[in-house]
Amino acid sequence: MDQHLKKDSLELLTKECEHYRLKRLGFLRDIRKEAELLASRFPPKEDETFAQWKSRCLREYYRYKGFSAFCRDNIDNPDFETLVRTLINTYIQKAFESSPRTETDRFLAPDLDTVSYAMPPSLFQELYTIYFSAMPSFGNTSELDRFCGSIAGERFPVDEARIIGSLQENDNFYWEKFYTKLRPITDAFCYQMSGITGANNTHDIWSDTCISVNRAVVEHRLKEPVDSKAIISYSVGILKNKNKELARSKARTPVDVDTLQYRLTAEDDEKYFNNPITKPENFPSQIPSLSTYIDYSDKESVQGYFVVILYNKEHPLHDTLVKGYEDKIGRMFEHYIDGMSYEEIVARHYGITDGKKLTKECARLRQETKRLKNNLLERFYKMLEQYR
Amino acid sequence: MNRHIDIETLSRYFLNQLSSDEETAIQEHLSHCHECADRLDAMRKLREGMFGDELQEKQQTMLFRILRSGWTKAAAAIILVIGTGLFTAETIRNRNNVVEQHEIINGGKNSEEVFAIDTFDKQDSVYYHNKYGDDFKF
């Protein structure tokens, strides 16, 4: 069989497995054997382009393997649910990146994040029940993918009324996003009105504000109908009152508190809610592309991103991740990527080729790799916490 | 696509973030560009090295994991010990019962008699029942 065709088939199926988690779902076992099957049964026809061959051979392969029945049998499989959620999330993410910022996001979502194009677990369960209870027939992965895309297109962005309703029902998913939104706003108001800077110093005001707003919304104390602007205005009002109290208590001479800003003015609105990033001096900076890359709810996406940062030296976070471990990472790459054994690495770097010393060095290197792996992952998860 | 794929696009391909058409274009390029294929392969190998154990563990069947777990071994050991204990206790009880019955019937005259009763089973039970009638209760 043509080696070139074998290689292409292997790449097609490897990507299918990565994308649709076919191995984890149990649809495939040995990718190499399956690739050989694909290449032998569905080779390219004459005058067929690569794209045409790919489309046809995958379509026929999935039909041959009974993908449709497989989906029906796996409707209750948690891994299948995870796959569907990931596919929908991918489409939502794309829609978010290509759509203008919604009013709801402007007032309720952190910069670069979204509530309108976000799918909390409760919403996913609702959608999965509606769309997958009577499992539609999917001939292949592309059809499943398109179906997930159509769900994302129909259901997103989520209505403001629904989001407000979830906030009133104390849905943590939305509240956490709103609390994150309030953080830089708190910093901004504290800096401007009381001259306080630093996360530690503003933390109490921020948490008090979060609690107050939560109670007001959950206990339906805001004037109906409640919208996102009403919630942010209420929050800003609380922030300003707290800062006024602070200014009054700190002042050596009486302060005319009424000269301090109180309402959400057009100027405030422009400054804090129309800018894509609220970023006065000394505020924590954000990596613009980070949030567009990672689906935090998906472990494989997070792990994949870790590999990308570790491997790609041009990535803005690469240096932060590998700082201090450069040499060790070089040796780890030799083992994992170049496929060198520990003995070969020891011989190459330390010139030891036999004897007890070799055994000892190999054991040390194995330990070093294991520790390095854990240290890098720990650092990576800490880095993610900063940008979430 | 004559030039090499830039690392960002390759990363997005690796992370399944490209559209179907873009993905196909990358695959077409990879089929004849060894350098790009090697870079993609490196990322895959790195992921396998870093998280391979975890993935393999997920793929193991539930039965295999149950059989391999320490709890299963501990449970098997406990069952073995309890089983041996029960068998021993039952044997002793049988022996005592037979001696007791024998003594009752023969008025304790043959107390020095030796019984081969350690392997007392159903056949023995039938034998003694036939010999002593309903007085033999076992």
Contacts between the chains, C-beta under 8 A, distances in Angstrom:
chain1	res1	chain2	res2	distance
A	4	B	31	6.8
A	7	B	31	6.7
A	8	B	27	7.3
A	8	B	31	4.8
A	11	B	27	5.7
A	11	B	30	5.8
A	11	B	31	7.0
A	11	B	37	7.7
A	12	B	27	6.5
A	14	B	44	7.7
A	15	B	13	7.9
A	15	B	16	7.9
A	15	B	23	6.8
A	15	B	27	6.8
A	18	B	14	8.0
A	18	B	16	6.2
A	19	B	16	4.7
A	23	B	59	6.8
A	24	B	55	7.6
A	24	B	58	6.3
A	24	B	59	6.7
A	50	B	24	7.0
A	50	B	27	7.3
A	50	B	28	4.3
A	50	B	31	7.1
A	51	B	21	7.8
A	51	B	24	4.9
A	51	B	28	7.3
A	54	B	24	5.7
A	54	B	27	6.9
A	90	B	16	7.3
A	90	B	17	7.1
A	142	B	20	7.0
A	145	B	20	7.5
A	293	B	15	6.9
A	293	B	17	7.4
A	301	B	15	6.9
A	303	B	47	6.8
A	303	B	50	7.4
A	303	B	51	5.2
A	304	B	14	6.5
A	304	B	15	4.9
A	304	B	16	8.0
A	304	B	47	6.8
A	305	B	15	6.6
A	306	B	50	7.3
A	307	B	14	7.5
A	307	B	43	5.6
A	307	B	46	5.2
A	307	B	47	4.7
A	307	B	50	6.6
A	308	B	11	4.4
A	308	B	14	6.5
A	308	B	15	6.4
A	308	B	43	7.0
A	310	B	46	6.7
A	310	B	50	8.0
A	311	B	42	6.5
A	311	B	43	5.2
A	311	B	46	5.8
A	312	B	7	5.1
A	312	B	8	7.8
A	312	B	11	5.9
A	314	B	7	5.9
A	314	B	8	7.8
A	315	B	11	7.8
A	332	B	49	7.7
A	333	B	46	7.4
A	335	B	49	7.2
A	336	B	45	5.7
A	336	B	46	5.4
A	336	B	48	7.5
A	336	B	49	3.2
A	336	B	50	7.3
A	337	B	42	4.6
A	337	B	45	5.0
A	337	B	46	5.9
A	337	B	49	7.7
A	339	B	45	7.5
A	373	B	50	6.1
A	377	B	50	7.8
